[in-house]
Amino acid sequence: MAFDVAPLVDELLAPLERKLSPEIARLFADWELSPETEARMDDLGDKANDGKLTSEEDAELRAFILLCERLSILKLKSELLLRQSGSAA
């Protein structure tokens, strides 16, 4: 059985979410994946669709997806905080 990284990611990001200041919110609101990371995720997604992922690639793709989901939530919360505080991008 594979290690479930989700609780660890949640634990690592929780303090940032609890202490979301406008300065930290701005960092998350501006966050984007690098072109290289996007390309890697696309490659892994294509291989997954073709049923050709190795177990290591599957774990890598799942970790990417999990982290991107969590960071996307922080990004949305950050954008909301910035709008509410009048500091929207």
N, C-alpha and C positions, 0 to 999 in steps of 0.2 A: 504494500500500500504506500502511495506517495505521501510525502510530508505535506500537510496542509499549511501553506504559508499565509493564508488569509488572516488568522488571528494575530500573527506577528506584524503584518502590514498595518492592521487596524491599531495595534498597540503603539507602533512607531509614529503613526500619523495623528493619534488622538491628542497628544499635547499641543500640536500645532493648531488643531481645530479649536481646542478649548481657549487658546490664547490668540485668536485671530484678530490681530490689530490691523489698522488700515495699511501699514507698511508691509506686513506679511501677506495680507489679502491682495495687495497689488502684485506681489511676486506670483501668487497662484493664479490671479486673473490673467496675467500675461504668459502663463506657462503653455508651452507647446512642445510636442515631440520634435526631436531633431529629424532632418530628412533621412539620415542613415537609419535611425530607429524605425521610422515609418516604413522605409523600404524593407527592413528586416521583418517587421510584422506582416507586411504584405506578402513577402515570400513565404513565411510560415503559414499564413492564412491560405495561400494558394496550394501549398503542399497538403494542408489539412483537408481542403476541399477535394483534392485528388486522392486522399487516403494514403499519402506517402510520408507522413511524419514519423521520425524515429521517436522513441520514448523520451529522449533528451530534448528534442525539438518540441514535443508536446508539452513537456514541463515548462520549457522556455516560453511558449506561446501562452500557456495558462497564467504564468507569472506576469507577463506583459499585460494581459487582459485585466487581471486583478488589480495591478498597480494603476493602470490607466483608469479603471472604473473609480477607484478610491480618489485618485488625484482629480478626476473630472468632477466628482462631488465637491471636493474642496474648492475647485475653481468656481463652480456655480455659487457656492456659499460665499466665496470671496467677492464675486461680482455683485451679489445681493447686498452684502455689507457695504461695499463701496457706493452702490446706488443709494442706500439708506443714509449713509453719512455724507452724501453730496460729493463724493470723491470719485465718481464713475469715470471710467476710461474715456 
